[in-house]
């Protein structure tokens, strides 16, 4: 067990170092300047005129704890007011702020926030390893984490100042919470499912897909439980006269209560 934990930790270190080295000397992607400036405005100025189409939670994580003065913000420029009327003005404002403002070093700002975003990818790897361990033991955790840590998609996207990997973390955590809920429904686990659903939505608006995904997962769980009960019931079917007596006592109602009774609440 100790060896497996050590190997998992080593894989996560390899992931973080590789992701850091891979993006260290890479220029910003098309929308990273826009998202970075928007994150700064949302967090330190409480102003959402720039990038209003993305929820702010992941942006708070990206820059919280920094000094607001680390990025010079000009709120007197004409683009500042134009952003209220024209969405495209936000892109021009972000470029002017990062690359046409002498006080700002765009590369240093982007690099520092990218390093913080790698932490989200590491958290996703920890979650994958934990879930695989719970499902099938240490070997499964190592295999799953190995596949994740050497996946070029996550190695490339984890450092980016984007909400794709944070959304992947939120949705994976939600499904893990639903799985735990299937094991035993407790108040804390139900609250966890609710909070993680909200977390996905306020990370990216496509996180609203968490609602039908959650509904499908819960319904499939109920259907699977019903099928299992039916198969077990047929294997241990009581005599005909016993079945008739059960029907007279209200078989349909008792069967429904049996399914509802599976949700045992324990604090």
N, C-alpha and C positions, 0 to 999 in steps of 0.2 A: 504493500500500500504506500509506504513512504517513497519507494522508488518510482511508483506511478505518479505521485504528486510532484516529485522532483522533475520527472520528464515533462509533465504538463507545464510546470513553471518554465522550464527551459524552452519549450516550444513557444510560449507566450513572449518570452524575452526575444527569441529569434524573430517572431512576428513584428514586435515593436521596433526593434533595431532595423530590420529590413525595410519596413514601411518608412521609417525616418530617413534612412540613407537614400531610399528610392526617390523621395520627393525633395530632398534638401536643396538640390541645385536646379529644380524644375521651376519654370515660370508658372505664374498663376493660370488656372483654367479660365475659360470665358466668363463664368459668373462668380468666381471667388471674390474678386474685388467688390462686386455689388453686394454679396452676402456679408462680407466682413464689415463694410461701412454700415450696412443696415443693422447688423448685430450691435455695432457700437452705438448707433442712434437709439435703438430699442432699449439697450441696457443702461446707458449712462444719461440719456436725455429724455427717455420715456416718449420718444417721438416715432411714429410708425408710418410716416409718409413714404419712406423708402422701403421697398420690398414688402408691401402689405399682403402679398399673396402667400407668404409663408408664415406659419405660426412662430412665435418668438422663443419657445422654451429652449430649443437646442442652441439658439443664439446666445441666450443668457449663459449657458454652460461654456460656450466658446470664448467669451471675453470677461465673464464675471471675475472679480478679484484683481483685474488690471486697473491701472490708473487712467482715469478719463483723459488726462492730458497727454497720454502716450500717442494719441492721434489728434492732430489739429483739425477741428471742424469749423468750417466757415458757414455761419447761418445768415450772412448778409448777402450772399451771392443771389443772382436772379434765379438760378436753378433751384435754390431752396424753396422758393415760392411756387415755381413751376411744377415741382413734384406733386403738389396738391391737385393739379389739373391734368398733368400728362404723366402717364406711367413711365414712358421712355426716358423722361428727364432724370429719373433715379440712376439710370446707368451712366449718364454723362456726369452726374454729380459724384458718383463713386470714383470714376476715373480721375476727375479733377482733384478730388480729395486725396487719393492715394498717390497719384503720379505727377500732379501738377502743383502740389503744395510743398514748398521747400522743407518745411519742418517735418514732413512725414517720410519715413523710409519704408516704402511699400514692401520690399522683400523681407525685411526684418519682421514687420508686423505679420505678414502672411505666414512666415516660417514659424513664428512663436505660437500662433493659433493652430497651425497644422499639428504641431507637437501635442497640443492639448487634445485635438480631435482623435489622435491615435489611441488615447485612453478609452474612448468609446468602443473601438475595435477590440481592445484587450478585454473589456467587460463582456462583450459579446462572446469572445472565445472562452472566458471563464464560465459563462452561462451554458454554452454548448457542452463543455467538458463535464460540468456538474450534472446536467440532464442525462447525458449519455452514461455517466457513472451510475446514476440512479436506475437507469433502465437496464443496463447489462454489465455493469462492473468496470474495473479500471482499464481493461483492454479496450473496451468500447470507447471510453473517454479519450484514450490516447489516439485511437484511429480517427475519431471524429475531429479532435483538435488538430491532428496532423493535417487532415484534409482542409480544415479552415485556415490554419496558419500559413500554408503554402499555396493557398488559392490566390492567383494573381489579381482577381477582381477585388478581393478585400484588401490585399496588400496595396493596391493602387488607390482604392477609394477611401479607405479608413482615414488617411491623413487630410483629405480634402475638406475644405470649409463648406460642407454641404450636409443636408439632413437625411441622406439616403441610408448611411450606416446607423445613425441614431434611430431611424424608423425600423430598420431591421432588428436592432436590439429591443425596441419596444414591443414589436410583434412577436418576436421569439419569447420574450419574457411573458407576454400575455398567454401564449400557447402553453408554456410551462406551467403557468398558474392554473390554466384550465385543466391540465393533466393532473395537477395536485388536487384540484377540486373534484376530479373524478375518483381519486383515491378515497378522499373523505371531505365532505363539505363542512367547513367550519366558518364561523363568522369572519375570521381573519382572512381566510382564503377567498371568500366571496368579496370582501372589501378589496383585496389585492387585485382580483379580476376587474373590478369596476375602475380602480385607479389606473391600472395598466391600459385599459381601453381608452380612458381619458388622456393618458400620457401619449399614446400613439396619435390621437387626434390633434393634440397641441404640438406635436413634433412636425407633422406634415399633413396637409389637408387630405391627401390620399389615405391617411390613417383612418378615415371614416370607413374604409374597407374592413377595419377591425370589427365593425358591428355585424355584417353578414358572415364574416369568418367565425366570429364568436358564436353566432346563432347556429351555424352549420356544425361546429364542434360540439356544442351542447346537445343538439338534436341527434347527432350521430351517436353520441354517448348514451343517450336515453334509448335509442333504437337498438344499439348493441346489447344494452342491459336487458331489454325486453326479449330479444332473441335468445339470449343466454338462459333467461328464466323459462322461456317456452321449451327449449331443448331439454333443460334439466327436468322440467315438469313432465314432459313426455317420457323421459327415461324412468321416472319414479311415479308414474301415474297411479292414483289410488283406484280401488274397485269402483264399478259403475254406480252402485248404490251410494257410495261415499261422495262421488262427484255430483249425483243428483241432490244430495243433502246440501252440499256446498252451494250449488246453484240456487237452492231455495233460500239460503241465507244471504244471497246477494253477491254472486260471484264477481260480477263486473266491478262493483264498488270495492270489494276487497282487493282485487287485482290492481286497481288504480292506486289504492292506499299502499300496496306493497312497493310500487315504484316510487311513490313519494317518500315512503319511509326510508329509502336508500339515502336520502339527504339527511344524515345525522349531524346535528349541530353540537359541537363541543368547543368551548372556549379554550 
